[in-house]
Amino acid sequence: MLGIIRLAAFAAATSIAASAYGAGAIAIDDEEGQHHEDVGYGVAVGEHNRDEAAGAAMRRCRQEGNKNCRVVVRFDKCGAYAVSHGHFGVGWGTSLRTAQAMSLKECGSNCRVVVAECE
């Protein structure tokens, strides 16, 4: 009986922990050569799963008046998007610093992080 109670307590704690973190996504509207300050985007965090996060990020991107939004990264903890005049990079990880570093490394030289968010 004690084993069943422990199992139930573990399952409840796991469900609470999973729902507390949720999922996130970043949707972007940009064009090659566009200045980093002109990039449109939408961010969603705290969604039930990555698909819901992607849909919410797309809605937020469009609500900002952007017409050519696309989801560039889905994440469980943190995500980031970096851009230069000819390149872009995405990143994700367990910390904002990790996500930003990954996006900058993928993007290359002269890149700036446009948006980064954590749960």
N, CA, C and O atoms as a printed pandas DataFrame, in Angstrom:
     atom_number atom_name residue_name chain_id  residue_number  x_coord  y_coord  z_coord
0              1         N          MET        A               1    0.817   -1.192    0.000
1              2        CA          MET        A               1    0.000    0.000    0.000
2              3         C          MET        A               1    0.863    1.258    0.000
3              4         O          MET        A               1    0.565    2.217   -0.713
4              5         N          LEU        A               2    1.938    1.258    0.802
5              6        CA          LEU        A               2    2.826    2.400    0.868
6              7         C          LEU        A               2    3.472    2.661   -0.495
7              8         O          LEU        A               2    3.676    3.814   -0.876
8              9         N          GLY        A               3    3.797    1.577   -1.235
9             10        CA          GLY        A               3    4.372    1.721   -2.569
10            11         C          GLY        A               3    3.418    2.405   -3.528
11            12         O          GLY        A               3    3.854    3.204   -4.356
12            13         N          ILE        A               4    2.134    2.115   -3.440
13            14        CA          ILE        A               4    1.128    2.746   -4.304
14            15         C          ILE        A               4    1.015    4.227   -3.980
15            16         O          ILE        A               4    0.895    5.056   -4.882
16            17         N          ILE        A               5    1.052    4.563   -2.693
17            18        CA          ILE        A               5    0.970    5.970   -2.285
18            19         C          ILE        A               5    2.189    6.736   -2.793
19            20         O          ILE        A               5    2.060    7.857   -3.287
20            21         N          ARG        A               6    3.382    6.129   -2.671
21            22        CA          ARG        A               6    4.600    6.786   -3.166
22            23         C          ARG        A               6    4.543    6.967   -4.677
23            24         O          ARG        A               6    4.923    8.017   -5.194
24            25         N          LEU        A               7    4.067    5.945   -5.384
25            26        CA          LEU        A               7    3.943    6.034   -6.834
26            27         C          LEU        A               7    2.967    7.134   -7.212
27            28         O          LEU        A               7    3.248    7.903   -8.132
28            29         N          ALA        A               8    1.833    7.236   -6.535
29            30        CA          ALA        A               8    0.845    8.280   -6.814
30            31         C          ALA        A               8    1.425    9.662   -6.533
31            32         O          ALA        A               8    1.196   10.594   -7.303
32            33         N          ALA        A               9    2.172    9.806   -5.441
33            34        CA          ALA        A               9    2.797   11.086   -5.103
34            35         C          ALA        A               9    3.833   11.473   -6.151
35            36         O          ALA        A               9    3.917   12.637   -6.543
36            37         N          PHE        A              10    4.633   10.487   -6.612
37            38        CA          PHE        A              10    5.621   10.754   -7.656
38            39         C          PHE        A              10    4.950   11.185   -8.950
39            40         O          PHE        A              10    5.395   12.139   -9.587
40            41         N          ALA        A              11    3.894   10.503   -9.344
41            42        CA          ALA        A              11    3.169   10.839  -10.573
42            43         C          ALA        A              11    2.585   12.242  -10.486
43            44         O          ALA        A              11    2.645   12.996  -11.457
44            45         N          ALA        A              12    2.024   12.600   -9.345
45            46        CA          ALA        A              12    1.453   13.935   -9.171
46            47         C          ALA        A              12    2.537   15.000   -9.240
47            48         O          ALA        A              12    2.347   16.035   -9.880
48            49         N          ALA        A              13    3.664   14.762   -8.593
49            50        CA          ALA        A              13    4.763   15.725   -8.612
50            51         C          ALA        A              13    5.320   15.888  -10.018
51            52         O          ALA        A              13    5.638   17.002  -10.433
52            53         N          THR        A              14    5.438   14.800  -10.748
53            54        CA          THR        A              14    5.930   14.856  -12.118
54            55         C          THR        A              14    4.979   15.640  -13.004
55            56         O          THR        A              14    5.433   16.440  -13.823
56            57         N          SER        A              15    3.694   15.440  -12.870
57            58        CA          SER        A              15    2.707   16.166  -13.665
58            59         C          SER        A              15    2.753   17.643  -13.363
59            60         O          SER        A              15    2.686   18.461  -14.281
60            61         N          ILE        A              16    2.867   18.007  -12.094
61            62        CA          ILE        A              16    2.941   19.414  -11.712
62            63         C          ILE        A              16    4.199   20.036  -12.280
63            64         O          ILE        A              16    4.146   21.144  -12.814
64            65         N          ALA        A              17    5.338   19.349  -12.177
65            66        CA          ALA        A              17    6.597   19.884  -12.693
66            67         C          ALA        A              17    6.531   20.054  -14.201
67            68         O          ALA        A              17    6.995   21.067  -14.724
68            69         N          ALA        A              18    5.974   19.098  -14.903
69            70        CA          ALA        A              18    5.896   19.188  -16.362
70            71         C          ALA        A              18    4.992   20.327  -16.780
71            72         O          ALA        A              18    5.324   21.061  -17.710
72            73         N          SER        A              19    3.844   20.497  -16.111
73            74        CA          SER        A              19    2.931   21.555  -16.502
74            75         C          SER        A              19    3.446   22.926  -16.096
75            76         O          SER        A              19    3.064   23.926  -16.703
76            77         N          ALA        A              20    4.313   22.998  -15.076
77            78        CA          ALA        A              20    4.845   24.275  -14.632
78            79         C          ALA        A              20    5.803   24.864  -15.669
79            80         O          ALA        A              20    5.920   26.085  -15.773
80            81         N          TYR        A              21    6.479   24.026  -16.425
81            82        CA          TYR        A              21    7.440   24.516  -17.394
82            83         C          TYR        A              21    6.838   24.719  -18.776
83            84         O          TYR        A              21    7.190   25.690  -19.446
84            85         N          GLY        A              22    5.954   23.855  -19.227
85            86        CA          GLY        A              22    5.322   24.010  -20.522
86            87         C          GLY        A              22    6.303   23.987  -21.671
87            88         O          GLY        A              22    7.377   23.392  -21.585
88            89         N          ALA        A              23    5.914   24.645  -22.747
89            90        CA          ALA        A              23    6.728   24.705  -23.954
90            91         C          ALA        A              23    6.652   26.099  -24.544
91            92         O          ALA        A              23    5.728   26.859  -24.253
92            93         N          GLY        A              24    7.622   26.427  -25.368
93            94        CA          GLY        A              24    7.666   27.739  -25.997
94            95         C          GLY        A              24    8.051   27.658  -27.453
95            96         O          GLY        A              24    8.490   26.616  -27.940
96            97         N          ALA        A              25    7.880   28.779  -28.151
97            98        CA          ALA        A              25    8.247   28.872  -29.569
98            99         C          ALA        A              25    8.470   30.332  -29.944
99           100         O          ALA        A              25    7.970   31.245  -29.287
100          101         N          ILE        A              26    9.230   30.526  -31.013
101          102        CA          ILE        A              26    9.462   31.856  -31.575
102          103         C          ILE        A              26    9.118   31.801  -33.058
103          104         O          ILE        A              26    9.603   30.934  -33.786
104          105         N          ALA        A              27    8.275   32.736  -33.499
105          106        CA          ALA        A              27    7.942   32.893  -34.917
106          107         C          ALA        A              27    8.540   34.224  -35.385
107          108         O          ALA        A              27    8.497   35.220  -34.662
108          109         N          ILE        A              28    9.089   34.230  -36.581
109          110        CA          ILE        A              28    9.824   35.378  -37.109
110          111         C          ILE        A              28    9.273   35.796  -38.472
111          112         O          ILE        A              28    8.827   34.959  -39.256
112          113         N          ASP        A              29    9.309   37.099  -38.741
113          114        CA          ASP        A              29    9.036   37.638  -40.071
114          115         C          ASP        A              29   10.213   38.531  -40.423
115          116         O          ASP        A              29   10.309   39.657  -39.934
116          117         N          ASP        A              30   11.108   38.035  -41.269
117          118        CA          ASP        A              30   12.250   38.835  -41.706
118          119         C          ASP        A              30   12.630   38.480  -43.127
119          120         O          ASP        A              30   12.177   37.478  -43.680
120          121         N          GLU        A              31   13.474   39.321  -43.709
121          122        CA          GLU        A              31   13.967   39.103  -45.060
122          123         C          GLU        A              31   15.477   39.285  -45.050
123          124         O          GLU        A              31   16.014   40.023  -44.224
124          125         N          GLU        A              32   16.153   38.614  -45.962
125          126        CA          GLU        A              32   17.600   38.769  -46.070
126          127         C          GLU        A              32   17.932   40.232  -46.317
127          128         O          GLU        A              32   17.307   40.885  -47.153
128          129         N          GLY        A              33   18.908   40.738  -45.595
129          130        CA          GLY        A              33   19.328   42.120  -45.740
130          131         C          GLY        A              33   18.586   43.084  -44.829
131          132         O          GLY        A              33   18.955   44.256  -44.747
132          133         N          GLN        A              34   17.565   42.626  -44.155
133          134        CA          GLN        A              34   16.781   43.477  -43.264
134          135         C          GLN        A              34   17.587   43.783  -42.001
135          136         O          GLN        A              34   18.292   42.913  -41.489
136          137         N          HIS        A              35   17.486   45.002  -41.505
137          138        CA          HIS        A              35   18.176   45.389  -40.281
138          139         C          HIS        A              35   17.562   44.635  -39.101
139          140         O          HIS        A              35   16.350   44.423  -39.063
140          141         N          HIS        A              36   18.390   44.233  -38.143
141          142        CA          HIS        A              36   17.911   43.411  -37.026
142          143         C          HIS        A              36   16.801   44.086  -36.223
143          144         O          HIS        A              36   15.959   43.399  -35.645
144          145         N          GLU        A              37   16.787   45.414  -36.177
145          146        CA          GLU        A              37   15.743   46.116  -35.427
146          147         C          GLU        A              37   14.389   46.089  -36.126
147          148         O          GLU        A              37   13.368   46.396  -35.511
148          149         N          ASP        A              38   14.376   45.726  -37.399
149          150        CA          ASP        A              38   13.132   45.696  -38.172
150          151         C          ASP        A              38   12.512   44.305  -38.268
151          152         O          ASP        A              38   11.473   44.131  -38.905
152          153         N          VAL        A              39   13.136   43.322  -37.644
153          154        CA          VAL        A              39   12.622   41.955  -37.694
154          155         C          VAL        A              39   11.369   41.865  -36.822
155          156         O          VAL        A              39   11.380   42.253  -35.654
156          157         N          GLY        A              40   10.284   41.344  -37.416
157          158        CA          GLY        A              40    9.061   41.132  -36.651
158          159         C          GLY        A              40    9.058   39.746  -36.048
159          160         O          GLY        A              40    9.633   38.817  -36.615
160          161         N          TYR        A              41    8.414   39.598  -34.899
161          162        CA          TYR        A              41    8.389   38.286  -34.267
162          163         C          TYR        A              41    7.229   38.162  -33.289
163          164         O          TYR        A              41    6.592   39.144  -32.908
164          165         N          GLY        A              42    6.982   36.916  -32.900
165          166        CA          GLY        A              42    6.023   36.588  -31.858
166          167         C          GLY        A              42    6.602   35.477  -31.015
167          168         O          GLY        A              42    7.216   34.548  -31.540
168          169         N          VAL        A              43    6.411   35.566  -29.713
169          170        CA          VAL        A              43    6.954   34.583  -28.779
170          171         C          VAL        A              43    5.813   34.014  -27.945
171          172         O          VAL        A              43    4.904   34.737  -27.536
172          173         N          ALA        A              44    5.874   32.730  -27.703
173          174        CA          ALA        A              44    4.916   32.077  -26.805
174          175         C          ALA        A              44    5.681   31.228  -25.805
175          176         O          ALA        A              44    6.615   30.515  -26.174
176          177         N          VAL        A              45    5.292   31.303  -24.551
177          178        CA          VAL        A              45    5.847   30.442  -23.509
178          179         C          VAL        A              45    4.701   29.942  -22.632
179          180         O          VAL        A              45    3.616   30.523  -22.612
180          181         N          GLY        A              46    4.959   28.874  -21.919
181          182        CA          GLY        A              46    3.965   28.347  -20.994
182          183         C          GLY        A              46    2.831   27.581  -21.637
183          184         O          GLY        A              46    1.789   27.378  -21.015
184          185         N          GLU        A              47    3.017   27.155  -22.869
185          186        CA          GLU        A              47    1.987   26.384  -23.559
186          187         C          GLU        A              47    2.101   24.909  -23.167
187          188         O          GLU        A              47    3.122   24.483  -22.628
188          189         N          HIS        A              48    1.056   24.137  -23.439
189          190        CA          HIS        A              48    1.023   22.731  -23.034
190          191         C          HIS        A              48    2.024   21.856  -23.787
191          192         O          HIS        A              48    2.548   20.894  -23.226
192          193         N          ASN        A              49    2.294   22.183  -25.052
193          194        CA          ASN        A              49    3.245   21.401  -25.839
194          195         C          ASN        A              49    3.825   22.299  -26.931
195          196         O          ASN        A              49    3.395   23.441  -27.096
196          197         N          ARG        A              50    4.795   21.783  -27.669
197          198        CA          ARG        A              50    5.481   22.584  -28.689
198          199         C          ARG        A              50    4.564   22.988  -29.839
199          200         O          ARG        A              50    4.724   24.075  -30.395
200          201         N          ASP        A              51    3.602   22.132  -30.210
201          202        CA          ASP        A              51    2.671   22.482  -31.289
202          203         C          ASP        A              51    1.788   23.663  -30.893
203          204         O          ASP        A              51    1.575   24.578  -31.689
204          205         N          GLU        A              52    1.273   23.643  -29.659
205          206        CA          GLU        A              52    0.458   24.765  -29.181
206          207         C          GLU        A              52    1.307   26.033  -29.079
207          208         O          GLU        A              52    0.833   27.126  -29.388
208          209         N          ALA        A              53    2.551   25.886  -28.649
209          210        CA          ALA        A              53    3.451   27.034  -28.560
210          211         C          ALA        A              53    3.703   27.626  -29.944
211          212         O          ALA        A              53    3.718   28.847  -30.100
212          213         N          ALA        A              54    3.899   26.780  -30.943
213          214        CA          ALA        A              54    4.125   27.255  -32.309
214          215         C          ALA        A              54    2.908   28.028  -32.818
215          216         O          ALA        A              54    3.057   29.094  -33.415
216          217         N          GLY        A              55    1.725   27.506  -32.591
217          218        CA          GLY        A              55    0.504   28.194  -33.012
218          219         C          GLY        A              55    0.345   29.538  -32.326
219          220         O          GLY        A              55   -0.030   30.520  -32.966
220          221         N          ALA        A              56    0.625   29.592  -31.032
221          222        CA          ALA        A              56    0.511   30.842  -30.290
222          223         C          ALA        A              56    1.556   31.860  -30.753
223          224         O          ALA        A              56    1.256   33.049  -30.856
224          225         N          ALA        A              57    2.775   31.404  -31.032
225          226        CA          ALA        A              57    3.821   32.310  -31.520
226          227         C          ALA        A              57    3.442   32.877  -32.884
227          228         O          ALA        A              57    3.659   34.060  -33.144
228          229         N          MET        A              58    2.881   32.047  -33.753
229          230        CA          MET        A              58    2.426   32.528  -35.070
230          231         C          MET        A              58    1.332   33.578  -34.915
231          232         O          MET        A              58    1.362   34.606  -35.592
232          233         N          ARG        A              59    0.367   33.333  -34.031
233          234        CA          ARG        A              59   -0.711   34.308  -33.808
234          235         C          ARG        A              59   -0.156   35.635  -33.306
235          236         O          ARG        A              59   -0.565   36.701  -33.768
236          237         N          ARG        A              60    0.767   35.568  -32.368
237          238        CA          ARG        A              60    1.347   36.800  -31.813
238          239         C          ARG        A              60    2.170   37.546  -32.853
239          240         O          ARG        A              60    2.161   38.776  -32.890
240          241         N          CYS        A              61    2.874   36.812  -33.689
241          242        CA          CYS        A              61    3.656   37.425  -34.761
242          243         C          CYS        A              61    2.730   38.180  -35.718
243          244         O          CYS        A              61    3.017   39.314  -36.100
244          245         N          ARG        A              62    1.638   37.555  -36.095
245          246        CA          ARG        A              62    0.681   38.185  -37.013
246          247         C          ARG        A              62   -0.057   39.350  -36.357
247          248         O          ARG        A              62   -0.369   40.339  -37.019
248          249         N          GLN        A              63   -0.337   39.235  -35.057
249          250        CA          GLN        A              63   -1.010   40.317  -34.337
250          251         C          GLN        A              63   -0.172   41.589  -34.323
251          252         O          GLN        A              63   -0.710   42.688  -34.189
252          253         N          GLU        A              64    1.129   41.446  -34.460
253          254        CA          GLU        A              64    2.031   42.595  -34.513
254          255         C          GLU        A              64    2.088   43.217  -35.916
255          256         O          GLU        A              64    2.857   44.149  -36.149
256          257         N          GLY        A              65    1.284   42.707  -36.839
257          258        CA          GLY        A              65    1.229   43.258  -38.185
258          259         C          GLY        A              65    2.156   42.598  -39.185
259          260         O          GLY        A              65    2.303   43.089  -40.304
260          261         N          ASN        A              66    2.780   41.503  -38.809
261          262        CA          ASN        A              66    3.688   40.789  -39.703
262          263         C          ASN        A              66    2.891   39.839  -40.584
263          264         O          ASN        A              66    1.952   39.194  -40.116
264          265         N          LYS        A              67    3.259   39.752  -41.852
265          266        CA          LYS        A              67    2.492   38.944  -42.801
266          267         C          LYS        A              67    3.162   37.622  -43.171
267          268         O          LYS        A              67    2.476   36.674  -43.556
268          269         N          ASN        A              68    4.483   37.542  -43.062
269          270        CA          ASN        A              68    5.218   36.354  -43.506
270          271         C          ASN        A              68    5.888   35.629  -42.342
271          272         O          ASN        A              68    7.079   35.321  -42.395
272          273         N          CYS        A              69    5.131   35.366  -41.311
273          274        CA          CYS        A              69    5.671   34.720  -40.118
274          275         C          CYS        A              69    5.945   33.242  -40.368
275          276         O          CYS        A              69    5.232   32.583  -41.126
276          277         N          ARG        A              70    6.991   32.733  -39.717
277          278        CA          ARG        A              70    7.302   31.311  -39.740
278          279         C          ARG        A              70    7.937   30.952  -38.402
279          280         O          ARG        A              70    8.696   31.737  -37.834
280          281         N          VAL        A              71    7.625   29.777  -37.914
281          282        CA          VAL        A              71    8.202   29.312  -36.653
282          283         C          VAL        A              71    9.644   28.894  -36.921
283          284         O          VAL        A              71    9.911   28.087  -37.812
284          285         N          VAL        A              72   10.562   29.447  -36.147
285          286        CA          VAL        A              72   11.974   29.126  -36.344
286          287         C          VAL        A              72   12.541   28.246  -35.246
287          288         O          VAL        A              72   13.539   27.557  -35.460
288          289         N          VAL        A              73   11.918   28.256  -34.065
289          290        CA          VAL        A              73   12.417   27.407  -32.981
290          291         C          VAL        A              73   11.280   27.102  -31.998
291          292         O          VAL        A              73   10.472   27.966  -31.655
292          293         N          ARG        A              74   11.252   25.847  -31.565
293          294        CA          ARG        A              74   10.349   25.377  -30.508
294          295         C          ARG        A              74   11.246   24.881  -29.385
295          296         O          ARG        A              74   12.276   24.258  -29.647
296          297         N          PHE        A              75   10.871   25.147  -28.137
297          298        CA          PHE        A              75   11.747   24.798  -27.032
298          299         C          PHE        A              75   10.956   24.423  -25.789
299          300         O          PHE        A              75    9.776   24.745  -25.647
300          301         N          ASP        A              76   11.658   23.725  -24.889
301          302        CA          ASP        A              76   11.050   23.342  -23.619
302          303         C          ASP        A              76   11.418   24.312  -22.500
303          304         O          ASP        A              76   10.617   24.515  -21.588
304          305         N          LYS        A              77   12.584   24.906  -22.542
305          306        CA          LYS        A              77   13.019   25.809  -21.473
306          307         C          LYS        A              77   13.320   27.209  -22.007
307          308         O          LYS        A              77   12.671   28.172  -21.600
308          309         N          CYS        A              78   14.306   27.339  -22.923
309          310        CA          CYS        A              78   14.704   28.647  -23.455
310          311         C          CYS        A              78   14.955   28.556  -24.958
311          312         O          CYS        A              78   15.391   27.520  -25.461
312          313         N          GLY        A              79   14.680   29.640  -25.663
313          314        CA          GLY        A              79   14.930   29.698  -27.099
314          315         C          GLY        A              79   15.424   31.078  -27.495
315          316         O          GLY        A              79   15.166   32.060  -26.800
316          317         N          ALA        A              80   16.149   31.151  -28.633
317          318        CA          ALA        A              80   16.701   32.425  -29.094
318          319         C          ALA        A              80   16.801   32.437  -30.620
319          320         O          ALA        A              80   16.895   31.392  -31.263
320          321         N          TYR        A              81   16.780   33.659  -31.182
321          322        CA          TYR        A              81   16.928   33.866  -32.622
322          323         C          TYR        A              81   17.911   35.016  -32.822
323          324         O          TYR        A              81   17.737   36.094  -32.254
324          325         N          ALA        A              82   18.944   34.784  -33.630
325          326        CA          ALA        A              82   19.942   35.798  -33.947
326          327         C          ALA        A              82   19.963   36.021  -35.452
327          328         O          ALA        A              82   19.638   35.117  -36.222
328          329         N          VAL        A              83   20.347   37.233  -35.874
329          330        CA          VAL        A              83   20.323   37.566  -37.295
330          331         C          VAL        A              83   21.430   38.556  -37.641
331          332         O          VAL        A              83   21.860   39.352  -36.805
332          333         N          SER        A              84   21.885   38.488  -38.902
333          334        CA          SER        A              84   22.745   39.507  -39.501
334          335         C          SER        A              84   22.103   39.847  -40.839
335          336         O          SER        A              84   20.996   39.386  -41.118
336          337         N          HIS        A              85   22.760   40.633  -41.663
337          338        CA          HIS        A              85   22.171   41.003  -42.955
338          339         C          HIS        A              85   21.980   39.821  -43.897
339          340         O          HIS        A              85   21.124   39.874  -44.780
340          341         N          GLY        A              86   22.758   38.757  -43.730
341          342        CA          GLY        A              86   22.635   37.638  -44.645
342          343         C          GLY        A              86   22.470   36.275  -44.011
343          344         O          GLY        A              86   22.367   35.270  -44.714
344          345         N          HIS        A              87   22.442   36.228  -42.677
345          346        CA          HIS        A              87   22.382   34.938  -41.988
346          347         C          HIS        A              87   21.446   35.007  -40.784
347          348         O          HIS        A              87   21.110   36.085  -40.293
348          349         N          PHE        A              88   21.039   33.834  -40.327
349          350        CA          PHE        A              88   20.289   33.758  -39.075
350          351         C          PHE        A              88   20.679   32.488  -38.345
351          352         O          PHE        A              88   21.254   31.571  -38.931
352          353         N          GLY        A              89   20.365   32.443  -37.076
353          354        CA          GLY        A              89   20.641   31.262  -36.275
354          355         C          GLY        A              89   19.616   31.136  -35.167
355          356         O          GLY        A              89   19.105   32.132  -34.655
356          357         N          VAL        A              90   19.327   29.915  -34.810
357          358        CA          VAL        A              90   18.413   29.653  -33.707
358          359         C          VAL        A              90   19.146   28.853  -32.644
359          360         O          VAL        A              90   20.127   28.165  -32.926
360          361         N          GLY        A              91   18.651   28.955  -31.412
361          362        CA          GLY        A              91   19.251   28.214  -30.321
362          363         C          GLY        A              91   18.215   27.874  -29.277
363          364         O          GLY        A              91   17.159   28.502  -29.200
364          365         N          TRP        A              92   18.527   26.872  -28.472
365          366        CA          TRP        A              92   17.653   26.453  -27.389
366          367         C          TRP        A              92   18.525   25.826  -26.323
367          368         O          TRP        A              92   19.676   25.469  -26.574
368          369         N          GLY        A              93   17.971   25.696  -25.139
369          370        CA          GLY        A              93   18.718   25.062  -24.057
370          371         C          GLY        A              93   18.055   25.290  -22.717
371          372         O          GLY        A              93   16.917   25.753  -22.632
372          373         N          THR        A              94   18.789   24.956  -21.679
373          374        CA          THR        A              94   18.241   25.050  -20.333
374          375         C          THR        A              94   18.434   26.429  -19.712
375          376         O          THR        A              94   17.920   26.691  -18.624
376          377         N          SER        A              95   19.167   27.311  -20.386
377          378        CA          SER        A              95   19.343   28.672  -19.883
378          379         C          SER        A              95   19.301   29.658  -21.046
379          380         O          SER        A              95   19.529   29.292  -22.199
380          381         N          LEU        A              96   19.009   30.904  -20.723
381          382        CA          LEU        A              96   18.981   31.949  -21.740
382          383         C          LEU        A              96   20.353   32.104  -22.379
383          384         O          LEU        A              96   20.468   32.286  -23.591
384          385         N          ARG        A              97   21.375   32.031  -21.566
385          386        CA          ARG        A              97   22.743   32.165  -22.069
386          387         C          ARG        A              97   23.082   31.063  -23.080
387          388         O          ARG        A              97   23.699   31.336  -24.110
388          389         N          THR        A              98   22.683   29.829  -22.791
389          390        CA          THR        A              98   22.932   28.709  -23.694
390          391         C          THR        A              98   22.201   28.904  -25.012
391          392         O          THR        A              98   22.779   28.703  -26.080
392          393         N          ALA        A              99   20.934   29.294  -24.946
393          394        CA          ALA        A              99   20.139   29.502  -26.158
394          395         C          ALA        A              99   20.718   30.624  -27.006
395          396         O          ALA        A              99   20.820   30.490  -28.226
396          397         N          GLN        A             100   21.097   31.721  -26.379
397          398        CA          GLN        A             100   21.673   32.843  -27.115
398          399         C          GLN        A             100   23.003   32.471  -27.751
399          400         O          GLN        A             100   23.250   32.805  -28.909
400          401         N          ALA        A             101   23.859   31.785  -27.008
401          402        CA          ALA        A             101   25.163   31.375  -27.540
402          403         C          ALA        A             101   25.001   30.458  -28.745
403          404         O          ALA        A             101   25.720   30.599  -29.735
404          405         N          MET        A             102   24.058   29.517  -28.666
405          406        CA          MET        A             102   23.823   28.611  -29.785
406          407         C          MET        A             102   23.333   29.376  -31.010
407          408         O          MET        A             102   23.778   29.104  -32.125
408          409         N          SER        A             103   22.424   30.329  -30.817
409          410        CA          SER        A             103   21.897   31.085  -31.955
410          411         C          SER        A             103   22.989   31.923  -32.610
411          412         O          SER        A             103   23.046   32.022  -33.836
412          413         N          LEU        A             104   23.851   32.523  -31.802
413          414        CA          LEU        A             104   24.947   33.324  -32.353
414          415         C          LEU        A             104   25.975   32.466  -33.075
415          416         O          LEU        A             104   26.487   32.864  -34.121
416          417         N          LYS        A             105   26.280   31.308  -32.537
417          418        CA          LYS        A             105   27.234   30.396  -33.182
418          419         C          LYS        A             105   26.689   29.922  -34.528
419          420         O          LYS        A             105   27.422   29.880  -35.516
420          421         N          GLU        A             106   25.400   29.565  -34.566
421          422        CA          GLU        A             106   24.784   29.104  -35.813
422          423         C          GLU        A             106   24.703   30.226  -36.852
423          424         O          GLU        A             106   24.824   29.975  -38.052
424          425         N          CYS        A             107   24.500   31.451  -36.392
425          426        CA          CYS        A             107   24.346   32.583  -37.300
426          427         C          CYS        A             107   25.674   32.989  -37.932
427          428         O          CYS        A             107   25.732   33.253  -39.133
428          429         N          GLY        A             108   26.731   33.042  -37.143
429          430        CA          GLY        A             108   28.032   33.444  -37.663
430          431         C          GLY        A             108   28.427   34.828  -37.193
431          432         O          GLY        A             108   27.971   35.290  -36.147
432          433         N          SER        A             109   29.285   35.497  -37.976
433          434        CA          SER        A             109   29.818   36.792  -37.555
434          435         C          SER        A             109   28.813   37.920  -37.785
435          436         O          SER        A             109   27.906   37.818  -38.612
436          437         N          ASN        A             110   29.004   38.984  -37.033
437          438        CA          ASN        A             110   28.187   40.199  -37.125
438          439         C          ASN        A             110   26.703   39.967  -36.828
439          440         O          ASN        A             110   25.856   40.708  -37.328
440          441         N          CYS        A             111   26.383   38.981  -36.047
441          442        CA          CYS        A             111   24.993   38.678  -35.707
442          443         C          CYS        A             111   24.611   39.275  -34.368
443          444         O          CYS        A             111   25.453   39.483  -33.494
444          445         N          ARG        A             112   23.330   39.545  -34.226
445          446        CA          ARG        A             112   22.764   40.025  -32.968
446          447         C          ARG        A             112   21.556   39.196  -32.615
447          448         O          ARG        A             112   20.794   38.778  -33.486
448          449         N          VAL        A             113   21.387   38.963  -31.337
449          450        CA          VAL        A             113   20.199   38.257  -30.873
450          451         C          VAL        A             113   19.022   39.230  -30.957
451          452         O          VAL        A             113   19.046   40.306  -30.360
452          453         N          VAL        A             114   18.006   38.837  -31.699
453          454        CA          VAL        A             114   16.803   39.655  -31.868
454          455         C          VAL        A             114   15.809   39.381  -30.748
455          456         O          VAL        A             114   15.217   40.304  -30.188
456          457         N          VAL        A             115   15.635   38.116  -30.433
457          458        CA          VAL        A             115   14.691   37.737  -29.388
458          459         C          VAL        A             115   15.189   36.483  -28.701
459          460         O          VAL        A             115   15.705   35.566  -29.340
460          461         N          ALA        A             116   15.025   36.457  -27.374
461          462        CA          ALA        A             116   15.368   35.286  -26.567
462          463         C          ALA        A             116   14.408   35.249  -25.395
463          464         O          ALA        A             116   14.105   36.280  -24.796
464          465         N          GLU        A             117   13.935   34.066  -25.075
465          466        CA          GLU        A             117   12.917   33.947  -24.014
466          467         C          GLU        A             117   13.062   32.604  -23.313
467          468         O          GLU        A             117   13.451   31.604  -23.916
468          469         N          CYS        A             118   12.740   32.612  -22.029
469          470        CA          CYS        A             118   12.709   31.380  -21.246
470          471         C          CYS        A             118   11.348   31.222  -20.592
471          472         O          CYS        A             118   10.610   32.189  -20.400
472          473         N          GLU        A             119   11.035   29.981  -20.257
473          474        CA          GLU        A             119    9.822   29.671  -19.519
474          475         C          GLU        A             119    9.876   30.300  -18.158
475          476         O          GLU        A             119    8.939   30.154  -17.373
